[in-house]
Amino acid sequence: MTERLVFVYAADSGRLNAWFDAAHKIVSPGTYSCQLCAVTHNPFSMRKEWKQFVDGLSVDCRFIHRDEFQREYPDMDVVLPVVFMEGPSGLSICLDAEGIGACDSVAALIERIQQHCVGKH
């Protein structure tokens, strides 16, 4: 198995949840609970700078939501959002919720991912 980054949002999947999340980002962005979503997406789509970064990475990426993560990894207790490196031995955290929370822009998140995730592998 090749390594890949797994980005786990602190938001649930589905159209209705996406609609509520978009409304929350517009009405009260300061109280939105998923900093990974807040930084990488505007209320309606993925930010261009983020998409270009992800598309240019030398490792594959997977993006999943909280409910999907909980179904696939029911015994894993971790604060979300989080970025894992997935390899032959399973998942290992390369950027935790605190690290993601410290990012106030796409550029800051990209820098942290390059330092803590892709730069190590």
Backbone as CSV, one residue per row, in Angstrom:
resi,resn,N_x,N_y,N_z,CA_x,CA_y,CA_z,C_x,C_y,C_z
1,MET,0.843,-1.192,0.000,0.000,0.000,0.000,0.881,1.246,0.000
2,THR,0.613,2.144,-0.896,1.334,3.412,-0.907,0.737,4.324,0.155
3,GLU,1.536,5.254,0.581,1.062,6.200,1.581,0.108,7.204,0.952
4,ARG,-0.808,7.671,1.782,-1.695,8.747,1.345,-2.095,9.571,2.554
5,LEU,-2.452,10.808,2.280,-2.967,11.687,3.320,-4.470,11.491,3.424
6,VAL,-4.952,11.420,4.648,-6.383,11.306,4.886,-6.797,12.520,5.703
7,PHE,-7.623,13.360,5.099,-8.134,14.566,5.743,-9.522,14.244,6.284
8,VAL,-9.720,14.445,7.591,-11.010,14.135,8.203,-11.618,15.446,8.710
9,TYR,-12.753,15.790,8.133,-13.466,17.009,8.515,-14.271,16.793,9.797
10,ALA,-14.431,17.837,10.570,-15.291,17.810,11.756,-16.691,18.255,11.345
11,ALA,-17.191,17.623,10.309,-18.525,17.904,9.766,-19.036,16.607,9.169
12,ASP,-20.342,16.465,9.117,-20.939,15.245,8.594,-21.202,15.351,7.100
13,SER,-21.279,14.197,6.441,-21.500,14.141,4.994,-22.975,14.343,4.662
14,GLY,-23.238,14.528,3.382,-24.613,14.645,2.897,-24.951,16.060,2.471
15,ARG,-25.899,16.136,1.546,-26.295,17.446,0.988,-26.903,18.380,2.031
16,LEU,-27.767,17.843,2.877,-28.403,18.683,3.884,-27.364,19.244,4.846
17,ASN,-26.436,18.408,5.282,-25.370,18.888,6.166,-24.508,19.923,5.460
18,ALA,-24.221,19.712,4.180,-23.427,20.684,3.421,-24.145,22.026,3.349
19,TRP,-25.452,21.972,3.170,-26.234,23.212,3.112,-26.182,23.935,4.460
20,PHE,-26.373,23.201,5.555,-26.304,23.812,6.885,-24.909,24.368,7.165
21,ASP,-23.887,23.646,6.753,-22.515,24.122,6.943,-22.268,25.417,6.165
22,ALA,-22.736,25.471,4.924,-22.570,26.685,4.113,-23.265,27.866,4.764
23,ALA,-24.482,27.640,5.239,-25.217,28.719,5.917,-24.480,29.169,7.173
24,HIS,-23.955,28.220,7.935,-23.228,28.551,9.164,-21.992,29.393,8.848
25,LYS,-21.266,29.034,7.791,-20.073,29.787,7.404,-20.411,31.224,7.024
26,ILE,-21.601,31.423,6.449,-22.015,32.769,6.042,-22.521,33.564,7.237
27,VAL,-23.394,32.966,8.021,-24.055,33.673,9.121,-23.137,33.882,10.315
28,SER,-22.377,32.866,10.676,-21.545,32.954,11.874,-20.225,32.215,11.681
29,PRO,-19.362,32.723,10.826,-18.126,32.007,10.526,-17.216,31.800,11.740
30,GLY,-17.270,32.687,12.695,-16.422,32.581,13.880,-16.780,31.425,14.789
31,THR,-17.982,30.889,14.654,-18.393,29.768,15.507,-18.444,28.449,14.745
32,TYR,-17.997,28.450,13.509,-18.002,27.212,12.722,-16.958,26.264,13.298
33,SER,-17.322,25.011,13.522,-16.481,24.092,14.296,-15.393,23.365,13.512
34,CYS,-15.404,23.409,12.193,-14.391,22.683,11.428,-13.440,23.670,10.761
35,GLN,-12.286,23.861,11.381,-11.309,24.796,10.823,-10.754,24.293,9.497
36,LEU,-10.694,22.982,9.315,-10.234,22.440,8.040,-11.185,22.850,6.916
37,CYS,-12.476,22.742,7.164,-13.477,23.180,6.174,-13.406,24.692,5.969
38,ALA,-13.326,25.419,7.073,-13.349,26.881,7.009,-12.193,27.434,6.189
39,VAL,-11.034,26.824,6.307,-9.852,27.318,5.605,-9.813,26.860,4.149
40,THR,-10.239,25.629,3.877,-10.076,25.063,2.541,-11.262,25.295,1.604
41,HIS,-12.398,25.675,2.164,-13.612,25.868,1.360,-14.265,27.213,1.668
42,ASN,-14.787,27.855,0.647,-15.670,28.985,0.880,-17.053,28.365,1.111
43,PRO,-18.089,29.139,1.324,-19.386,28.505,1.608,-19.907,27.583,0.498
44,PHE,-19.381,27.701,-0.712,-19.960,26.957,-1.821,-19.029,25.971,-2.522
45,SER,-17.719,26.125,-2.368,-16.808,25.229,-3.088,-15.411,25.265,-2.476
46,MET,-14.569,24.354,-2.979,-13.181,24.297,-2.543,-12.440,25.530,-3.064
47,ARG,-11.589,26.086,-2.234,-10.795,27.244,-2.647,-9.770,26.816,-3.710
48,LYS,-9.593,27.666,-4.700,-8.732,27.367,-5.850,-7.297,27.060,-5.410
49,GLU,-6.754,27.857,-4.516,-5.378,27.678,-4.044,-5.215,26.307,-3.371
50,TRP,-6.214,25.884,-2.610,-6.174,24.589,-1.935,-6.240,23.454,-2.954
51,LYS,-7.149,23.567,-3.916,-7.296,22.524,-4.942,-5.989,22.356,-5.716
52,GLN,-5.356,23.449,-6.067,-4.093,23.381,-6.800,-3.010,22.692,-5.964
53,PHE,-2.973,23.010,-4.678,-1.997,22.380,-3.786,-2.224,20.876,-3.704
54,VAL,-3.459,20.475,-3.430,-3.791,19.053,-3.285,-3.511,18.299,-4.590
55,ASP,-3.901,18.891,-5.708,-3.675,18.249,-7.004,-2.189,18.085,-7.314
56,GLY,-1.361,18.954,-6.747,0.070,18.908,-7.021,0.878,18.067,-6.046
57,LEU,0.241,17.502,-5.039,0.963,16.692,-4.062,1.481,15.395,-4.686
58,SER,2.586,14.915,-4.170,3.170,13.669,-4.677,2.557,12.441,-4.003
59,VAL,1.658,12.647,-3.050,0.948,11.533,-2.403,-0.538,11.670,-2.702
60,ASP,-1.225,10.551,-2.705,-2.671,10.575,-2.883,-3.325,11.176,-1.645
61,CYS,-4.516,11.698,-1.843,-5.272,12.287,-0.741,-6.674,11.691,-0.709
62,ARG,-7.193,11.580,0.484,-8.568,11.139,0.688,-9.208,12.125,1.654
63,PHE,-10.432,12.525,1.360,-11.166,13.463,2.199,-12.424,12.772,2.690
64,ILE,-12.589,12.701,4.013,-13.787,12.072,4.564,-14.370,12.948,5.673
65,HIS,-15.628,12.722,5.920,-16.345,13.474,6.950,-16.396,12.685,8.256
66,ARG,-16.752,13.373,9.315,-16.810,12.782,10.649,-17.616,11.486,10.687
67,ASP,-18.822,11.497,10.129,-19.669,10.299,10.181,-19.057,9.128,9.409
68,GLU,-18.409,9.420,8.302,-17.749,8.379,7.526,-16.550,7.805,8.295
69,PHE,-15.784,8.688,8.907,-14.628,8.278,9.706,-15.070,7.397,10.878
70,GLN,-16.118,7.799,11.565,-16.606,7.031,12.714,-17.099,5.646,12.294
71,ARG,-17.688,5.541,11.113,-18.123,4.227,10.604,-16.930,3.329,10.274
72,GLU,-15.901,3.909,9.658,-14.744,3.115,9.237,-13.776,2.800,10.368
73,TYR,-13.694,3.701,11.339,-12.737,3.553,12.442,-13.455,3.757,13.782
74,PRO,-14.406,2.891,14.122,-15.224,3.103,15.318,-14.441,3.106,16.630
75,ASP,-13.279,2.487,16.652,-12.500,2.419,17.889,-11.459,3.521,18.002
76,MET,-11.354,4.356,16.993,-10.348,5.414,17.015,-10.945,6.676,17.623
77,ASP,-10.377,7.111,18.718,-10.850,8.298,19.418,-9.856,9.433,19.193
78,VAL,-10.234,10.373,18.366,-9.343,11.479,18.024,-10.178,12.743,17.856
79,VAL,-9.600,13.874,18.226,-10.275,15.157,18.065,-10.180,15.561,16.601
80,LEU,-11.316,15.962,16.046,-11.380,16.370,14.647,-11.470,17.884,14.540
81,PRO,-11.016,18.433,13.431,-10.467,17.817,12.229,-9.041,17.318,12.469
82,VAL,-8.605,16.465,11.569,-7.271,15.874,11.689,-6.789,15.460,10.295
83,VAL,-5.476,15.407,10.145,-4.874,14.889,8.917,-3.993,13.710,9.330
84,PHE,-4.258,12.573,8.711,-3.478,11.367,8.950,-2.591,11.082,7.758
85,MET,-1.506,10.376,8.035,-0.759,9.715,6.973,-1.159,8.256,7.098
86,GLU,-1.661,7.688,6.015,-2.050,6.287,6.007,-1.009,5.502,5.233
87,GLY,-0.507,4.471,5.861,0.491,3.621,5.239,0.214,2.171,5.567
88,PRO,1.177,1.304,5.306,0.994,-0.129,5.536,0.623,-0.474,6.984
89,SER,1.092,0.316,7.936,0.797,0.012,9.340,-0.435,0.743,9.855
90,GLY,-1.176,1.398,8.987,-2.406,2.072,9.400,-2.285,3.582,9.368
91,LEU,-3.082,4.235,10.234,-3.141,5.694,10.277,-2.227,6.241,11.366
92,SER,-1.530,7.312,11.044,-0.771,8.047,12.063,-1.049,9.535,11.857
93,ILE,-1.267,10.236,12.946,-1.592,11.661,12.877,-0.359,12.442,12.439
94,CYS,-0.536,13.260,11.428,0.561,14.152,11.045,0.193,15.611,11.297
95,LEU,-1.091,15.909,11.432,-1.513,17.262,11.800,-2.802,17.148,12.600
96,ASP,-2.732,17.519,13.873,-3.894,17.360,14.747,-4.802,18.583,14.710
97,ALA,-5.895,18.506,15.451,-6.893,19.579,15.457,-6.298,20.906,15.928
98,GLU,-5.409,20.846,16.889,-4.779,22.075,17.377,-3.923,22.722,16.291
99,GLY,-3.167,21.904,15.578,-2.341,22.419,14.485,-3.173,23.005,13.364
100,ILE,-4.265,22.330,13.029,-5.168,22.848,12.003,-5.839,24.128,12.496
101,GLY,-6.236,24.134,13.756,-6.900,25.305,14.331,-6.036,26.552,14.345
102,ALA,-4.732,26.367,14.343,-3.817,27.510,14.339,-3.679,28.132,12.950
103,CYS,-4.240,27.490,11.946,-4.143,27.993,10.573,-5.323,28.903,10.265
104,ASP,-5.021,30.125,9.899,-6.088,31.079,9.594,-6.199,31.358,8.096
105,SER,-5.440,30.606,7.297,-5.478,30.800,5.849,-5.068,29.512,5.155
106,VAL,-5.359,29.437,3.874,-4.932,28.290,3.073,-3.409,28.206,3.082
107,ALA,-2.748,29.343,2.942,-1.279,29.356,2.908,-0.693,28.793,4.197
108,ALA,-1.261,29.139,5.329,-0.771,28.627,6.614,-0.983,27.120,6.721
109,LEU,-2.127,26.633,6.260,-2.400,25.202,6.296,-1.457,24.451,5.362
110,ILE,-1.249,24.979,4.183,-0.327,24.351,3.228,1.068,24.255,3.844
111,GLU,1.513,25.322,4.462,2.842,25.327,5.082,2.954,24.240,6.155
112,ARG,1.930,24.121,6.996,1.950,23.091,8.053,1.937,21.688,7.467
113,ILE,1.156,21.481,6.438,1.107,20.154,5.812,2.457,19.816,5.190
114,GLN,3.077,20.798,4.554,4.396,20.560,3.969,5.426,20.243,5.053
115,GLN,5.343,20.902,6.198,6.293,20.683,7.282,6.051,19.377,8.034
116,HIS,4.795,19.081,8.324,4.474,17.984,9.231,4.010,16.703,8.548
117,CYS,3.575,16.793,7.309,3.016,15.612,6.645,3.853,15.180,5.453
118,VAL,3.905,15.981,4.433,4.577,15.583,3.210,6.085,15.701,3.324
119,GLY,6.559,16.664,4.056,8.004,16.841,4.198,8.682,15.697,4.933
120,LYS,7.934,14.944,5.715,8.498,13.839,6.509,8.533,12.532,5.725
121,HIS,7.824,12.488,4.607,7.678,11.206,3.905,8.227,11.287,2.504
